[in-house]
Amino acid sequence: MYRRWFVLFLLLALPLTPGFAQTVPSSPQPEDIPEEVARLQPIEHARSPEDNRLLTPAEYALLQEELQKVQETRAVSPKLRQLILLLRIRKVLKTIVPFF
């Protein structure tokens, strides 16, 4: 009777051993796409903001550079900076003194 349980235990525990997993052949790994082919494929999330058409990687890179330049050249006016600073100070004071 114990022999049956022992055989059953071995049959159930055999797939859990690390050596068993290495003997089972795995599915072949997908091959990497060559860089030359990947450069020419359109990027799925790269769309033109004007007409929503797909962009090539080169066009997408140019668009990203233009957007980067626009963000660098934006400046906040000094009055607006001062107003933001005052609002932040007010927010801190309201947490300390609620009726302020």
Contacts in CASP RR format, 6 or more apart in sequence:
PFRMAT RR
TARGET T0000
AUTHOR 0000-0000-0000
METHOD contacts of the structure
MODEL  1
MYRRWFVLFLLLALPLTPGFAQTVPSSPQPEDIPEEVARLQPIEHARSPE
DNRLLTPAEYALLQEELQKVQETRAVSPKLRQLILLLRIRKVLKTIVPFF
14 20 0 8 1.000
15 21 0 8 1.000
33 41 0 8 1.000
39 57 0 8 1.000
40 56 0 8 1.000
40 57 0 8 1.000
41 57 0 8 1.000
42 54 0 8 1.000
42 55 0 8 1.000
42 56 0 8 1.000
42 57 0 8 1.000
43 54 0 8 1.000
43 55 0 8 1.000
43 57 0 8 1.000
43 60 0 8 1.000
44 54 0 8 1.000
46 54 0 8 1.000
46 55 0 8 1.000
46 57 0 8 1.000
46 59 0 8 1.000
46 60 0 8 1.000
46 63 0 8 1.000
47 53 0 8 1.000
47 54 0 8 1.000
47 55 0 8 1.000
48 54 0 8 1.000
48 55 0 8 1.000
48 59 0 8 1.000
48 63 0 8 1.000
49 63 0 8 1.000
55 63 0 8 1.000
90 100 0 8 1.000
93 100 0 8 1.000
94 100 0 8 1.000
END
